[in-house]
Amino acid sequence: MALLTLGLNHLTAPLALRERVAFPADRLNAALADLRALQPGVVCESAILSTCNRTEIYAATDAPDAARAAIARWIADHRSVPEGELREHLYALPGEGAVRHAFRVASGLDSMVLGEPQILGQMKDAARCAQDAQALGTHLHQLFQRAFAVAKEVRTTTEVGAHSVSLAAAAVRLAQRIFEDMSQTHVLFIGAGEMIELAAAHFASQRPLSITVANRTVERAAKLTERLAGQTGRVSTMALAELPNALERFDIVVSCTASSLPIIGLGMVERARRARRRRPIFMVDLAVPRDIEPEVSRLGDVYLYTVDDLGRVVQAGVESRRSAVVQAEAIIDSRVQGFMQWLTARRAVPAIRDLHLRAGQLRDAELDRARRMLARGDAPEAVLEALAAALTAKFMHGPVTLLQQQGAPEQEDPRQWVDRLLPGGR
């Protein structure tokens, strides 16, 4: 069984392609079922990690080359992207490369924001989803568990995550360039997931005049506003259906939903801009696929930023943590080798099982022969001698034949093989 990771991320693919390839959370189970339906042996185990910055398929396979081609075709078909266009941006990481990549992703070394912690939770969600869909087997289960352990070790023994600037913090910094006094702004959050909650906490620290949360499920929005109450001015909820007529009230709009289509269009923002009479609107689209039509950025007095725009802002603090990255990479190198040793040992399990089975069969056959000898009255001492001699001869036959036929490498004494086969014998 071999491991394979196939995917694309913020380093290899533009946002316009990443949003087309992203898998909605409510369709992951069906997607994993489709992967299992590929020809036998191609994808034996699988997990899908899909975030705003990456879409990756982790697989265990008996046919790595066939799996690489089959998964690439499957992604293209499943997400309706031309395969030729997709292949330009895909990376395929087999074996040790797949292990190293998983460990680096979990540790935040492959993120747009170096050391950011959200990716670890997203990987845990991906593993849990694969487990629930019965797509996670021994190999991927072990890979993810070790990745989580490595991430914990990196975060507790290095400074990779120290002083990192999150996308939410970067959004606040950009907003402060537009609004000198953030306490005089009205802020709208669209969505109520983890990214919005993180962004809301950062903006609430600026104590704006009001914060409104719009969500398809008003009850979930209300839970978020309850947590924000007391941290800022007035907090309220709003149904998404009210958005077209309410957008003009807000100075800052941050959106991150799971919608497959934009929920804020050019016309909606144009109407709000006219009603605001040149008062600026600062907009942050954290969603992939995007919630806000990209054409909005062309409007005057509208400042629209995507996850990629924010990513470029946070890179400013990366250099100061380079030494911590070196430490983290050293930890990962060591843990990768440990996992590869486990994988090698795992490959020997079927052979070891067969060896035990055949040894048991030899034992049973000789015991049966010894019982027949005792039943016909042979001396117990002679029966024991015959049993020991027969077992020794049969167990020695294979190793002796192997030594005679293949021998040992020229630089190695054949007796060293004996030491490995029968330790303590000399």
Summary of the structure (lengths in Angstrom):
residues: 426
radius of gyration: 30.4
end to end distance: 37.2
largest distance: 112.7
contacts: 1379
relative contact order: 0.09
helix: 59%
strand: 14%
